[in-house]
C-alpha cells in the first residue's frame, strides 16, 4: 500500500507544479551580476560595454 501511495505522489507532483506555473504570461526580471545586463536575444547576462 505504501508503494501505491508513493507512486501516486510521485506521479502527481510534476502535474501540480505545472498547474501552478501554467497560464502566467508575466515575466520576471532577470538579475545579473554588477557590471552586466540581461540580453534577451542571447538569453544570458552580458558585460556592459562603455567607451
C-alpha positions in Angstrom: 0.0 0.0 0.0 2.9 2.4 0.8 4.3 1.8 -2.7 0.9 2.7 -4.3 0.6 6.0 -2.3 4.3 6.9 -3.0 3.8 6.2 -6.7 0.7 8.4 -6.8 2.5 11.2 -5.1 5.5 11.0 -7.4 3.2 10.9 -10.5 1.1 13.9 -9.4 3.9 16.2 -8.2 5.0 17.3 -11.7 1.4 17.9 -12.6 0.8 20.2 -9.6 4.0 22.1 -10.4 2.9 22.6 -14.0 -0.6 23.7 -12.9 0.8 26.4 -10.6 3.0 27.8 -13.4 0.8 27.5 -16.4 -1.1 30.4 -17.7 1.3 33.1 -16.4 2.3 35.5 -19.1 4.2 37.8 -16.7 7.9 37.7 -17.0 10.1 38.1 -14.0 13.1 40.4 -14.4 16.4 38.6 -14.6 19.1 39.7 -12.2 22.7 39.8 -13.4 25.9 40.5 -11.6 27.1 44.0 -11.2 28.7 45.2 -14.4 26.5 43.1 -16.6 23.0 43.3 -18.0 20.4 40.8 -19.4 20.4 40.3 -23.1 17.1 38.8 -24.2 18.3 37.8 -27.6 21.2 35.8 -26.1 19.2 34.7 -23.0 22.2 35.4 -20.9 23.9 38.1 -18.8 26.4 40.1 -20.9 29.0 42.6 -19.8 28.1 46.3 -20.0 30.5 47.9 -22.6 31.3 51.6 -22.1 33.5 53.6 -24.0 
